[in-house]
Amino acid sequence: MLADMSEIAISTIKKIESGKGNPSLSTIEKIMDILGMEVKYEIRQTV
């Protein structure tokens, strides 16, 4: 189960899945790592 593997509370996972959560970057990174995905950051300067 994703919550067990990521050590993220199941309530947090449910909020994210339902679109009601606002996960931190570290939470996103944990989930993506377990799913075998990579997080890339892009910083842009706007004028």
C-alpha positions in Angstrom: 0.0 0.0 0.0 1.3 3.4 -0.9 0.8 4.9 2.6 2.8 2.1 4.2 5.6 2.2 1.6 6.0 6.0 1.8 5.3 6.4 5.5 2.8 9.0 4.6 -0.5 9.0 6.5 -3.4 7.4 4.6 -5.5 10.4 5.3 -2.9 12.5 3.5 -2.8 10.1 0.5 -6.6 10.2 0.3 -6.6 14.1 0.3 -4.1 14.1 -2.5 -6.0 11.5 -4.5 -9.2 13.4 -4.2 -7.6 16.7 -5.2 -8.2 18.3 -1.7 -4.7 18.0 -0.4 -1.8 20.4 -0.7 1.2 18.2 -0.4 4.7 19.5 0.4 7.5 18.9 -2.1 9.0 16.3 0.1 5.7 14.4 0.2 5.5 14.6 -3.6 9.1 13.4 -3.9 8.4 10.4 -1.6 5.4 9.3 -3.6 7.1 9.8 -7.0 10.1 7.8 -5.8 7.9 4.8 -4.8 6.1 5.0 -8.1 9.5 5.0 -9.9 9.1 8.5 -11.3 11.4 11.5 -11.2 10.6 15.0 -10.0 12.2 17.8 -12.0 12.3 21.4 -10.9 12.4 24.2 -13.3 13.0 27.8 -12.2 12.1 30.5 -14.5 12.5 34.2 -14.3 9.5 36.2 -15.5 9.7 39.8 -16.5 
